[in-house]
Amino acid sequence: MIVFNVSYANPDGNKFQVIVKDQDGTQLYQNLFSDKAFYKQFRLPRADKDRLVFIIRNGRDADVVKTFEVNVSSRVTQEVSVRKF
């Protein structure tokens, strides 16, 4: 699992939408909120995809307020030690 902590200051309490998409544009999550101090933890399965996009959209105007692109690529490094006896 990959964990993302998302917070958004919304002092007026306006409605806004949070959308999460993968690199192919497939929507993984969408919900509408009106919290003044929004905080949510997203636990997403580690997959073959190496990019996620988090979108926070103003519910009133449907304008994109914030868009974040996150690279989720990982690399495995193995350390090998060889000794001669």
PyMOL Python script that loads the backbone (N, CA, C, O; Angstrom):
from pymol import cmd

cmd.read_pdbstr("""\
ATOM      1  N   MET A   1       0.837  -1.180   0.000  1.00  0.00           N
ATOM      2  CA  MET A   1       0.000   0.000   0.000  1.00  0.00           C
ATOM      3  C   MET A   1       0.884   1.246   0.000  1.00  0.00           C
ATOM      4  O   MET A   1       1.963   1.272   0.592  1.00  0.00           O
ATOM      5  N   ILE A   2       0.396   2.257  -0.673  1.00  0.00           N
ATOM      6  CA  ILE A   2       1.028   3.564  -0.667  1.00  0.00           C
ATOM      7  C   ILE A   2       0.071   4.501   0.052  1.00  0.00           C
ATOM      8  O   ILE A   2      -1.127   4.506  -0.230  1.00  0.00           O
ATOM      9  N   VAL A   3       0.596   5.296   0.980  1.00  0.00           N
ATOM     10  CA  VAL A   3      -0.244   6.181   1.779  1.00  0.00           C
ATOM     11  C   VAL A   3       0.047   7.625   1.412  1.00  0.00           C
ATOM     12  O   VAL A   3       1.204   8.045   1.385  1.00  0.00           O
ATOM     13  N   PHE A   4      -1.011   8.391   1.126  1.00  0.00           N
ATOM     14  CA  PHE A   4      -0.915   9.814   0.836  1.00  0.00           C
ATOM     15  C   PHE A   4      -1.798  10.566   1.827  1.00  0.00           C
ATOM     16  O   PHE A   4      -2.968  10.227   2.006  1.00  0.00           O
ATOM     17  N   ASN A   5      -1.236  11.583   2.465  1.00  0.00           N
ATOM     18  CA  ASN A   5      -2.000  12.451   3.350  1.00  0.00           C
ATOM     19  C   ASN A   5      -2.332  13.714   2.576  1.00  0.00           C
ATOM     20  O   ASN A   5      -1.431  14.420   2.123  1.00  0.00           O
ATOM     21  N   VAL A   6      -3.618  14.006   2.421  1.00  0.00           N
ATOM     22  CA  VAL A   6      -4.059  15.165   1.653  1.00  0.00           C
ATOM     23  C   VAL A   6      -4.801  16.118   2.582  1.00  0.00           C
ATOM     24  O   VAL A   6      -5.728  15.718   3.286  1.00  0.00           O
ATOM     25  N   SER A   7      -4.383  17.382   2.576  1.00  0.00           N
ATOM     26  CA  SER A   7      -5.092  18.398   3.352  1.00  0.00           C
ATOM     27  C   SER A   7      -5.379  19.586   2.441  1.00  0.00           C
ATOM     28  O   SER A   7      -4.636  19.857   1.498  1.00  0.00           O
ATOM     29  N   TYR A   8      -6.471  20.291   2.741  1.00  0.00           N
ATOM     30  CA  TYR A   8      -6.911  21.413   1.918  1.00  0.00           C
ATOM     31  C   TYR A   8      -7.605  22.427   2.814  1.00  0.00           C
ATOM     32  O   TYR A   8      -8.568  22.102   3.508  1.00  0.00           O
ATOM     33  N   ALA A   9      -7.109  23.654   2.793  1.00  0.00           N
ATOM     34  CA  ALA A   9      -7.725  24.727   3.576  1.00  0.00           C
ATOM     35  C   ALA A   9      -8.886  25.311   2.787  1.00  0.00           C
ATOM     36  O   ALA A   9      -8.704  25.775   1.662  1.00  0.00           O
ATOM     37  N   ASN A  10     -10.067  25.289   3.366  1.00  0.00           N
ATOM     38  CA  ASN A  10     -11.290  25.748   2.720  1.00  0.00           C
ATOM     39  C   ASN A  10     -12.046  26.624   3.728  1.00  0.00           C
ATOM     40  O   ASN A  10     -13.107  26.232   4.215  1.00  0.00           O
ATOM     41  N   PRO A  11     -11.496  27.824   4.046  1.00  0.00           N
ATOM     42  CA  PRO A  11     -12.043  28.636   5.145  1.00  0.00           C
ATOM     43  C   PRO A  11     -13.506  29.030   4.986  1.00  0.00           C
ATOM     44  O   PRO A  11     -14.190  29.248   5.987  1.00  0.00           O
ATOM     45  N   ASP A  12     -14.006  29.127   3.753  1.00  0.00           N
ATOM     46  CA  ASP A  12     -15.404  29.512   3.536  1.00  0.00           C
ATOM     47  C   ASP A  12     -16.365  28.328   3.610  1.00  0.00           C
ATOM     48  O   ASP A  12     -17.580  28.519   3.639  1.00  0.00           O
ATOM     49  N   GLY A  13     -15.834  27.119   3.638  1.00  0.00           N
ATOM     50  CA  GLY A  13     -16.686  25.931   3.707  1.00  0.00           C
ATOM     51  C   GLY A  13     -17.421  25.646   2.417  1.00  0.00           C
ATOM     52  O   GLY A  13     -18.478  25.015   2.434  1.00  0.00           O
ATOM     53  N   ASN A  14     -16.873  26.106   1.283  1.00  0.00           N
ATOM     54  CA  ASN A  14     -17.484  25.827  -0.023  1.00  0.00           C
ATOM     55  C   ASN A  14     -17.326  24.353  -0.386  1.00  0.00           C
ATOM     56  O   ASN A  14     -16.409  23.683   0.088  1.00  0.00           O
ATOM     57  N   LYS A  15     -18.218  23.860  -1.221  1.00  0.00           N
ATOM     58  CA  LYS A  15     -18.114  22.480  -1.687  1.00  0.00           C
ATOM     59  C   LYS A  15     -16.934  22.367  -2.641  1.00  0.00           C
ATOM     60  O   LYS A  15     -16.670  23.263  -3.444  1.00  0.00           O
ATOM     61  N   PHE A  16     -16.230  21.240  -2.532  1.00  0.00           N
ATOM     62  CA  PHE A  16     -15.143  20.947  -3.458  1.00  0.00           C
ATOM     63  C   PHE A  16     -15.083  19.441  -3.666  1.00  0.00           C
ATOM     64  O   PHE A  16     -15.596  18.660  -2.866  1.00  0.00           O
ATOM     65  N   GLN A  17     -14.450  19.062  -4.751  1.00  0.00           N
ATOM     66  CA  GLN A  17     -14.381  17.671  -5.145  1.00  0.00           C
ATOM     67  C   GLN A  17     -12.933  17.209  -5.096  1.00  0.00           C
ATOM     68  O   GLN A  17     -12.028  17.945  -5.489  1.00  0.00           O
ATOM     69  N   VAL A  18     -12.716  16.004  -4.620  1.00  0.00           N
ATOM     70  CA  VAL A  18     -11.397  15.393  -4.635  1.00  0.00           C
ATOM     71  C   VAL A  18     -11.463  14.194  -5.568  1.00  0.00           C
ATOM     72  O   VAL A  18     -12.312  13.315  -5.418  1.00  0.00           O
ATOM     73  N   ILE A  19     -10.548  14.175  -6.538  1.00  0.00           N
ATOM     74  CA  ILE A  19     -10.507  13.102  -7.534  1.00  0.00           C
ATOM     75  C   ILE A  19      -9.088  12.552  -7.579  1.00  0.00           C
ATOM     76  O   ILE A  19      -8.120  13.312  -7.545  1.00  0.00           O
ATOM     77  N   VAL A  20      -8.965  11.230  -7.656  1.00  0.00           N
ATOM     78  CA  VAL A  20      -7.665  10.581  -7.811  1.00  0.00           C
ATOM     79  C   VAL A  20      -7.737   9.734  -9.071  1.00  0.00           C
ATOM     80  O   VAL A  20      -8.653   8.930  -9.243  1.00  0.00           O
ATOM     81  N   LYS A  21      -6.740   9.927  -9.967  1.00  0.00           N
ATOM     82  CA  LYS A  21      -6.682   9.157 -11.214  1.00  0.00           C
ATOM     83  C   LYS A  21      -5.315   8.512 -11.348  1.00  0.00           C
ATOM     84  O   LYS A  21      -4.323   9.000 -10.808  1.00  0.00           O
ATOM     85  N   ASP A  22      -5.282   7.393 -12.086  1.00  0.00           N
ATOM     86  CA  ASP A  22      -3.987   6.781 -12.365  1.00  0.00           C
ATOM     87  C   ASP A  22      -3.434   7.343 -13.670  1.00  0.00           C
ATOM     88  O   ASP A  22      -4.039   8.234 -14.266  1.00  0.00           O
ATOM     89  N   GLN A  23      -2.291   6.832 -14.116  1.00  0.00           N
ATOM     90  CA  GLN A  23      -1.629   7.391 -15.286  1.00  0.00           C
ATOM     91  C   GLN A  23      -2.416   7.206 -16.576  1.00  0.00           C
ATOM     92  O   GLN A  23      -2.176   7.919 -17.551  1.00  0.00           O
ATOM     93  N   ASP A  24      -3.347   6.266 -16.598  1.00  0.00           N
ATOM     94  CA  ASP A  24      -4.170   6.043 -17.784  1.00  0.00           C
ATOM     95  C   ASP A  24      -5.435   6.884 -17.770  1.00  0.00           C
ATOM     96  O   ASP A  24      -6.232   6.823 -18.706  1.00  0.00           O
ATOM     97  N   GLY A  25      -5.626   7.674 -16.710  1.00  0.00           N
ATOM     98  CA  GLY A  25      -6.821   8.493 -16.599  1.00  0.00           C
ATOM     99  C   GLY A  25      -7.981   7.766 -15.941  1.00  0.00           C
ATOM    100  O   GLY A  25      -9.080   8.313 -15.852  1.00  0.00           O
ATOM    101  N   THR A  26      -7.756   6.551 -15.483  1.00  0.00           N
ATOM    102  CA  THR A  26      -8.801   5.799 -14.796  1.00  0.00           C
ATOM    103  C   THR A  26      -9.032   6.419 -13.420  1.00  0.00           C
ATOM    104  O   THR A  26      -8.098   6.616 -12.643  1.00  0.00           O
ATOM    105  N   GLN A  27     -10.278   6.717 -13.144  1.00  0.00           N
ATOM    106  CA  GLN A  27     -10.632   7.345 -11.872  1.00  0.00           C
ATOM    107  C   GLN A  27     -10.639   6.301 -10.765  1.00  0.00           C
ATOM    108  O   GLN A  27     -11.379   5.319 -10.834  1.00  0.00           O
ATOM    109  N   LEU A  28      -9.816   6.515  -9.745  1.00  0.00           N
ATOM    110  CA  LEU A  28      -9.716   5.597  -8.622  1.00  0.00           C
ATOM    111  C   LEU A  28     -10.591   6.033  -7.449  1.00  0.00           C
ATOM    112  O   LEU A  28     -11.023   5.210  -6.643  1.00  0.00           O
ATOM    113  N   TYR A  29     -10.847   7.352  -7.365  1.00  0.00           N
ATOM    114  CA  TYR A  29     -11.609   7.882  -6.240  1.00  0.00           C
ATOM    115  C   TYR A  29     -12.220   9.217  -6.639  1.00  0.00           C
ATOM    116  O   TYR A  29     -11.621   9.987  -7.391  1.00  0.00           O
ATOM    117  N   GLN A  30     -13.430   9.485  -6.123  1.00  0.00           N
ATOM    118  CA  GLN A  30     -14.077  10.787  -6.306  1.00  0.00           C
ATOM    119  C   GLN A  30     -15.087  10.976  -5.192  1.00  0.00           C
ATOM    120  O   GLN A  30     -15.872  10.077  -4.889  1.00  0.00           O
ATOM    121  N   ASN A  31     -15.060  12.168  -4.576  1.00  0.00           N
ATOM    122  CA  ASN A  31     -16.047  12.467  -3.549  1.00  0.00           C
ATOM    123  C   ASN A  31     -16.160  13.975  -3.387  1.00  0.00           C
ATOM    124  O   ASN A  31     -15.237  14.714  -3.728  1.00  0.00           O
ATOM    125  N   LEU A  32     -17.290  14.426  -2.868  1.00  0.00           N
ATOM    126  CA  LEU A  32     -17.580  15.844  -2.661  1.00  0.00           C
ATOM    127  C   LEU A  32     -17.506  16.142  -1.165  1.00  0.00           C
ATOM    128  O   LEU A  32     -18.027  15.384  -0.347  1.00  0.00           O
ATOM    129  N   PHE A  33     -16.851  17.259  -0.813  1.00  0.00           N
ATOM    130  CA  PHE A  33     -16.666  17.644   0.580  1.00  0.00           C
ATOM    131  C   PHE A  33     -16.991  19.122   0.754  1.00  0.00           C
ATOM    132  O   PHE A  33     -17.077  19.867  -0.222  1.00  0.00           O
ATOM    133  N   SER A  34     -17.169  19.538   1.998  1.00  0.00           N
ATOM    134  CA  SER A  34     -17.324  20.962   2.312  1.00  0.00           C
ATOM    135  C   SER A  34     -16.625  21.303   3.628  1.00  0.00           C
ATOM    136  O   SER A  34     -16.946  22.308   4.263  1.00  0.00           O
ATOM    137  N   ASP A  35     -15.677  20.471   4.033  1.00  0.00           N
ATOM    138  CA  ASP A  35     -14.931  20.702   5.272  1.00  0.00           C
ATOM    139  C   ASP A  35     -14.124  21.996   5.171  1.00  0.00           C
ATOM    140  O   ASP A  35     -13.580  22.314   4.114  1.00  0.00           O
ATOM    141  N   LYS A  36     -14.053  22.726   6.259  1.00  0.00           N
ATOM    142  CA  LYS A  36     -13.246  23.950   6.278  1.00  0.00           C
ATOM    143  C   LYS A  36     -11.759  23.620   6.406  1.00  0.00           C
ATOM    144  O   LYS A  36     -10.916  24.329   5.856  1.00  0.00           O
ATOM    145  N   ALA A  37     -11.444  22.577   7.107  1.00  0.00           N
ATOM    146  CA  ALA A  37     -10.060  22.109   7.240  1.00  0.00           C
ATOM    147  C   ALA A  37     -10.045  20.635   6.849  1.00  0.00           C
ATOM    148  O   ALA A  37     -10.085  19.757   7.712  1.00  0.00           O
ATOM    149  N   PHE A  38      -9.989  20.371   5.567  1.00  0.00           N
ATOM    150  CA  PHE A  38     -10.073  19.006   5.036  1.00  0.00           C
ATOM    151  C   PHE A  38      -8.762  18.265   5.257  1.00  0.00           C
ATOM    152  O   PHE A  38      -7.681  18.804   5.021  1.00  0.00           O
ATOM    153  N   TYR A  39      -8.873  17.023   5.713  1.00  0.00           N
ATOM    154  CA  TYR A  39      -7.722  16.126   5.825  1.00  0.00           C
ATOM    155  C   TYR A  39      -8.222  14.711   5.574  1.00  0.00           C
ATOM    156  O   TYR A  39      -9.200  14.271   6.179  1.00  0.00           O
ATOM    157  N   LYS A  40      -7.547  14.007   4.682  1.00  0.00           N
ATOM    158  CA  LYS A  40      -7.922  12.623   4.402  1.00  0.00           C
ATOM    159  C   LYS A  40      -6.662  11.845   4.067  1.00  0.00           C
ATOM    160  O   LYS A  40      -5.757  12.342   3.396  1.00  0.00           O
ATOM    161  N   GLN A  41      -6.629  10.620   4.552  1.00  0.00           N
ATOM    162  CA  GLN A  41      -5.513   9.740   4.243  1.00  0.00           C
ATOM    163  C   GLN A  41      -5.975   8.741   3.185  1.00  0.00           C
ATOM    164  O   GLN A  41      -6.958   8.027   3.380  1.00  0.00           O
ATOM    165  N   PHE A  42      -5.266   8.699   2.079  1.00  0.00           N
ATOM    166  CA  PHE A  42      -5.576   7.771   0.989  1.00  0.00           C
ATOM    167  C   PHE A  42      -4.598   6.615   1.052  1.00  0.00           C
ATOM    168  O   PHE A  42      -3.384   6.820   1.054  1.00  0.00           O
ATOM    169  N   ARG A  43      -5.126   5.400   1.105  1.00  0.00           N
ATOM    170  CA  ARG A  43      -4.311   4.187   1.066  1.00  0.00           C
ATOM    171  C   ARG A  43      -4.617   3.500  -0.259  1.00  0.00           C
ATOM    172  O   ARG A  43      -5.698   2.947  -0.461  1.00  0.00           O
ATOM    173  N   LEU A  44      -3.649   3.551  -1.142  1.00  0.00           N
ATOM    174  CA  LEU A  44      -3.847   3.008  -2.476  1.00  0.00           C
ATOM    175  C   LEU A  44      -2.941   1.799  -2.672  1.00  0.00           C
ATOM    176  O   LEU A  44      -1.801   1.795  -2.207  1.00  0.00           O
ATOM    177  N   PRO A  45      -3.435   0.782  -3.353  1.00  0.00           N
ATOM    178  CA  PRO A  45      -2.602  -0.405  -3.566  1.00  0.00           C
ATOM    179  C   PRO A  45      -1.435  -0.073  -4.490  1.00  0.00           C
ATOM    180  O   PRO A  45      -1.584   0.673  -5.457  1.00  0.00           O
ATOM    181  N   ARG A  46      -0.284  -0.634  -4.177  1.00  0.00           N
ATOM    182  CA  ARG A  46       0.869  -0.466  -5.057  1.00  0.00           C
ATOM    183  C   ARG A  46       0.581  -1.281  -6.316  1.00  0.00           C
ATOM    184  O   ARG A  46       0.257  -2.466  -6.233  1.00  0.00           O
ATOM    185  N   ALA A  47       0.700  -0.650  -7.468  1.00  0.00           N
ATOM    186  CA  ALA A  47       0.350  -1.321  -8.718  1.00  0.00           C
ATOM    187  C   ALA A  47       1.465  -1.107  -9.732  1.00  0.00           C
ATOM    188  O   ALA A  47       2.503  -0.521  -9.423  1.00  0.00           O
ATOM    189  N   ASP A  48       1.232  -1.594 -10.949  1.00  0.00           N
ATOM    190  CA  ASP A  48       2.204  -1.416 -12.023  1.00  0.00           C
ATOM    191  C   ASP A  48       2.243   0.028 -12.499  1.00  0.00           C
ATOM    192  O   ASP A  48       3.174   0.423 -13.201  1.00  0.00           O
ATOM    193  N   LYS A  49       1.257   0.810 -12.132  1.00  0.00           N
ATOM    194  CA  LYS A  49       1.193   2.210 -12.539  1.00  0.00           C
ATOM    195  C   LYS A  49       2.263   2.990 -11.788  1.00  0.00           C
ATOM    196  O   LYS A  49       2.514   2.731 -10.611  1.00  0.00           O
ATOM    197  N   ASP A  50       2.890   3.939 -12.463  1.00  0.00           N
ATOM    198  CA  ASP A  50       3.948   4.688 -11.783  1.00  0.00           C
ATOM    199  C   ASP A  50       3.615   6.164 -11.633  1.00  0.00           C
ATOM    200  O   ASP A  50       4.490   6.972 -11.322  1.00  0.00           O
ATOM    201  N   ARG A  51       2.335   6.525 -11.857  1.00  0.00           N
ATOM    202  CA  ARG A  51       1.942   7.920 -11.695  1.00  0.00           C
ATOM    203  C   ARG A  51       0.501   8.010 -11.208  1.00  0.00           C
ATOM    204  O   ARG A  51      -0.377   7.310 -11.710  1.00  0.00           O
ATOM    205  N   LEU A  52       0.264   8.883 -10.221  1.00  0.00           N
ATOM    206  CA  LEU A  52      -1.080   9.168  -9.733  1.00  0.00           C
ATOM    207  C   LEU A  52      -1.306  10.660  -9.833  1.00  0.00           C
ATOM    208  O   LEU A  52      -0.369  11.444  -9.690  1.00  0.00           O
ATOM    209  N   VAL A  53      -2.554  11.061 -10.079  1.00  0.00           N
ATOM    210  CA  VAL A  53      -2.905  12.470 -10.156  1.00  0.00           C
ATOM    211  C   VAL A  53      -4.005  12.742  -9.135  1.00  0.00           C
ATOM    212  O   VAL A  53      -5.054  12.099  -9.152  1.00  0.00           O
ATOM    213  N   PHE A  54      -3.750  13.706  -8.243  1.00  0.00           N
ATOM    214  CA  PHE A  54      -4.735  14.149  -7.261  1.00  0.00           C
ATOM    215  C   PHE A  54      -5.274  15.496  -7.738  1.00  0.00           C
ATOM    216  O   PHE A  54      -4.500  16.414  -8.007  1.00  0.00           O
ATOM    217  N   ILE A  55      -6.598  15.615  -7.844  1.00  0.00           N
ATOM    218  CA  ILE A  55      -7.237  16.845  -8.311  1.00  0.00           C
ATOM    219  C   ILE A  55      -8.185  17.341  -7.226  1.00  0.00           C
ATOM    220  O   ILE A  55      -9.010  16.580  -6.720  1.00  0.00           O
ATOM    221  N   ILE A  56      -8.065  18.610  -6.873  1.00  0.00           N
ATOM    222  CA  ILE A  56      -9.021  19.251  -5.970  1.00  0.00           C
ATOM    223  C   ILE A  56      -9.722  20.315  -6.791  1.00  0.00           C
ATOM    224  O   ILE A  56      -9.097  21.274  -7.245  1.00  0.00           O
ATOM    225  N   ARG A  57     -11.017  20.145  -6.979  1.00  0.00           N
ATOM    226  CA  ARG A  57     -11.802  21.000  -7.870  1.00  0.00           C
ATOM    227  C   ARG A  57     -12.870  21.737  -7.082  1.00  0.00           C
ATOM    228  O   ARG A  57     -13.595  21.137  -6.288  1.00  0.00           O
ATOM    229  N   ASN A  58     -12.962  23.027  -7.304  1.00  0.00           N
ATOM    230  CA  ASN A  58     -13.972  23.864  -6.662  1.00  0.00           C
ATOM    231  C   ASN A  58     -15.346  23.427  -7.149  1.00  0.00           C
ATOM    232  O   ASN A  58     -15.600  23.435  -8.353  1.00  0.00           O
ATOM    233  N   GLY A  59     -16.231  23.049  -6.246  1.00  0.00           N
ATOM    234  CA  GLY A  59     -17.550  22.540  -6.616  1.00  0.00           C
ATOM    235  C   GLY A  59     -18.464  23.587  -7.209  1.00  0.00           C
ATOM    236  O   GLY A  59     -19.388  23.254  -7.951  1.00  0.00           O
ATOM    237  N   ARG A  60     -18.221  24.852  -6.894  1.00  0.00           N
ATOM    238  CA  ARG A  60     -19.095  25.912  -7.366  1.00  0.00           C
ATOM    239  C   ARG A  60     -18.814  26.266  -8.824  1.00  0.00           C
ATOM    240  O   ARG A  60     -19.741  26.380  -9.626  1.00  0.00           O
ATOM    241  N   ASP A  61     -17.539  26.440  -9.168  1.00  0.00           N
ATOM    242  CA  ASP A  61     -17.177  26.876 -10.518  1.00  0.00           C
ATOM    243  C   ASP A  61     -16.651  25.753 -11.396  1.00  0.00           C
ATOM    244  O   ASP A  61     -16.491  25.936 -12.603  1.00  0.00           O
ATOM    245  N   ALA A  62     -16.382  24.598 -10.811  1.00  0.00           N
ATOM    246  CA  ALA A  62     -15.810  23.456 -11.509  1.00  0.00           C
ATOM    247  C   ALA A  62     -14.428  23.786 -12.072  1.00  0.00           C
ATOM    248  O   ALA A  62     -13.975  23.127 -13.007  1.00  0.00           O
ATOM    249  N   ASP A  63     -13.754  24.791 -11.519  1.00  0.00           N
ATOM    250  CA  ASP A  63     -12.388  25.096 -11.912  1.00  0.00           C
ATOM    251  C   ASP A  63     -11.440  24.220 -11.109  1.00  0.00           C
ATOM    252  O   ASP A  63     -11.690  23.929  -9.940  1.00  0.00           O
ATOM    253  N   VAL A  64     -10.373  23.810 -11.732  1.00  0.00           N
ATOM    254  CA  VAL A  64      -9.386  23.031 -11.010  1.00  0.00           C
ATOM    255  C   VAL A  64      -8.621  23.978 -10.099  1.00  0.00           C
ATOM    256  O   VAL A  64      -8.009  24.942 -10.559  1.00  0.00           O
ATOM    257  N   VAL A  65      -8.663  23.699  -8.825  1.00  0.00           N
ATOM    258  CA  VAL A  65      -7.971  24.531  -7.851  1.00  0.00           C
ATOM    259  C   VAL A  65      -6.526  24.064  -7.726  1.00  0.00           C
ATOM    260  O   VAL A  65      -5.607  24.877  -7.829  1.00  0.00           O
ATOM    261  N   LYS A  66      -6.315  22.795  -7.509  1.00  0.00           N
ATOM    262  CA  LYS A  66      -4.975  22.236  -7.347  1.00  0.00           C
ATOM    263  C   LYS A  66      -4.918  20.880  -8.036  1.00  0.00           C
ATOM    264  O   LYS A  66      -5.829  20.064  -7.895  1.00  0.00           O
ATOM    265  N   THR A  67      -3.859  20.650  -8.770  1.00  0.00           N
ATOM    266  CA  THR A  67      -3.612  19.345  -9.372  1.00  0.00           C
ATOM    267  C   THR A  67      -2.199  18.921  -9.002  1.00  0.00           C
ATOM    268  O   THR A  67      -1.253  19.690  -9.171  1.00  0.00           O
ATOM    269  N   PHE A  68      -2.052  17.708  -8.503  1.00  0.00           N
ATOM    270  CA  PHE A  68      -0.756  17.196  -8.110  1.00  0.00           C
ATOM    271  C   PHE A  68      -0.498  15.898  -8.851  1.00  0.00           C
ATOM    272  O   PHE A  68      -1.343  15.003  -8.861  1.00  0.00           O
ATOM    273  N   GLU A  69       0.658  15.798  -9.465  1.00  0.00           N
ATOM    274  CA  GLU A  69       1.057  14.570 -10.138  1.00  0.00           C
ATOM    275  C   GLU A  69       2.158  13.943  -9.302  1.00  0.00           C
ATOM    276  O   GLU A  69       3.156  14.590  -8.988  1.00  0.00           O
ATOM    277  N   VAL A  70       1.972  12.685  -8.945  1.00  0.00           N
ATOM    278  CA  VAL A  70       2.903  11.998  -8.058  1.00  0.00           C
ATOM    279  C   VAL A  70       3.503  10.811  -8.795  1.00  0.00           C
ATOM    280  O   VAL A  70       2.773   9.936  -9.261  1.00  0.00           O
ATOM    281  N   ASN A  71       4.819  10.774  -8.903  1.00  0.00           N
ATOM    282  CA  ASN A  71       5.492   9.608  -9.473  1.00  0.00           C
ATOM    283  C   ASN A  71       5.669   8.575  -8.374  1.00  0.00           C
ATOM    284  O   ASN A  71       6.177   8.879  -7.295  1.00  0.00           O
ATOM    285  N   VAL A  72       5.244   7.351  -8.661  1.00  0.00           N
ATOM    286  CA  VAL A  72       5.235   6.300  -7.651  1.00  0.00           C
ATOM    287  C   VAL A  72       6.174   5.165  -8.042  1.00  0.00           C
ATOM    288  O   VAL A  72       5.996   4.031  -7.596  1.00  0.00           O
ATOM    289  N   SER A  73       7.153   5.456  -8.857  1.00  0.00           N
ATOM    290  CA  SER A  73       8.049   4.392  -9.299  1.00  0.00           C
ATOM    291  C   SER A  73       8.942   3.952  -8.146  1.00  0.00           C
ATOM    292  O   SER A  73       9.307   4.755  -7.287  1.00  0.00           O
ATOM    293  N   SER A  74       9.276   2.712  -8.137  1.00  0.00           N
ATOM    294  CA  SER A  74      10.155   2.184  -7.103  1.00  0.00           C
ATOM    295  C   SER A  74      11.246   1.349  -7.758  1.00  0.00           C
ATOM    296  O   SER A  74      11.088   0.836  -8.866  1.00  0.00           O
ATOM    297  N   ARG A  75      12.345   1.233  -7.045  1.00  0.00           N
ATOM    298  CA  ARG A  75      13.484   0.501  -7.571  1.00  0.00           C
ATOM    299  C   ARG A  75      14.014  -0.375  -6.451  1.00  0.00           C
ATOM    300  O   ARG A  75      14.104   0.059  -5.303  1.00  0.00           O
ATOM    301  N   VAL A  76      14.359  -1.595  -6.783  1.00  0.00           N
ATOM    302  CA  VAL A  76      14.895  -2.517  -5.799  1.00  0.00           C
ATOM    303  C   VAL A  76      16.395  -2.633  -6.031  1.00  0.00           C
ATOM    304  O   VAL A  76      16.840  -2.880  -7.152  1.00  0.00           O
ATOM    305  N   THR A  77      17.159  -2.457  -4.985  1.00  0.00           N
ATOM    306  CA  THR A  77      18.605  -2.595  -5.054  1.00  0.00           C
ATOM    307  C   THR A  77      19.018  -3.719  -4.131  1.00  0.00           C
ATOM    308  O   THR A  77      18.681  -3.722  -2.947  1.00  0.00           O
ATOM    309  N   GLN A  78      19.744  -4.665  -4.674  1.00  0.00           N
ATOM    310  CA  GLN A  78      20.235  -5.763  -3.861  1.00  0.00           C
ATOM    311  C   GLN A  78      21.728  -5.590  -3.671  1.00  0.00           C
ATOM    312  O   GLN A  78      22.458  -5.261  -4.605  1.00  0.00           O
ATOM    313  N   GLU A  79      22.159  -5.814  -2.472  1.00  0.00           N
ATOM    314  CA  GLU A  79      23.587  -5.724  -2.159  1.00  0.00           C
ATOM    315  C   GLU A  79      24.105  -7.131  -1.951  1.00  0.00           C
ATOM    316  O   GLU A  79      23.586  -7.888  -1.131  1.00  0.00           O
ATOM    317  N   VAL A  80      25.141  -7.468  -2.708  1.00  0.00           N
ATOM    318  CA  VAL A  80      25.711  -8.808  -2.625  1.00  0.00           C
ATOM    319  C   VAL A  80      27.184  -8.676  -2.249  1.00  0.00           C
ATOM    320  O   VAL A  80      27.905  -7.839  -2.793  1.00  0.00           O
ATOM    321  N   SER A  81      27.609  -9.496  -1.330  1.00  0.00           N
ATOM    322  CA  SER A  81      28.985  -9.505  -0.904  1.00  0.00           C
ATOM    323  C   SER A  81      29.565 -10.890  -1.172  1.00  0.00           C
ATOM    324  O   SER A  81      28.954 -11.898  -0.817  1.00  0.00           O
ATOM    325  N   VAL A  82      30.744 -10.944  -1.798  1.00  0.00           N
ATOM    326  CA  VAL A  82      31.365 -12.227  -2.121  1.00  0.00           C
ATOM    327  C   VAL A  82      32.715 -12.273  -1.417  1.00  0.00           C
ATOM    328  O   VAL A  82      33.519 -11.347  -1.520  1.00  0.00           O
ATOM    329  N   ARG A  83      32.945 -13.364  -0.705  1.00  0.00           N
ATOM    330  CA  ARG A  83      34.231 -13.555  -0.023  1.00  0.00           C
ATOM    331  C   ARG A  83      34.853 -14.858  -0.468  1.00  0.00           C
ATOM    332  O   ARG A  83      34.174 -15.859  -0.695  1.00  0.00           O
ATOM    333  N   LYS A  84      36.155 -14.814  -0.584  1.00  0.00           N
ATOM    334  CA  LYS A  84      36.889 -16.016  -0.961  1.00  0.00           C
ATOM    335  C   LYS A  84      37.444 -16.680   0.309  1.00  0.00           C
ATOM    336  O   LYS A  84      38.047 -15.998   1.138  1.00  0.00           O
ATOM    337  N   PHE A  85      37.251 -17.993   0.476  1.00  0.00           N
ATOM    338  CA  PHE A  85      37.763 -18.718   1.634  1.00  0.00           C
ATOM    339  C   PHE A  85      38.927 -19.568   1.246  1.00  0.00           C
ATOM    340  O   PHE A  85      39.497 -20.257   2.092  1.00  0.00           O
TER     341      PHE A  85
END
""", "prot")
cmd.dss("prot")
cmd.show_as("cartoon", "prot")
cmd.util.cbc("prot")
cmd.orient("prot")
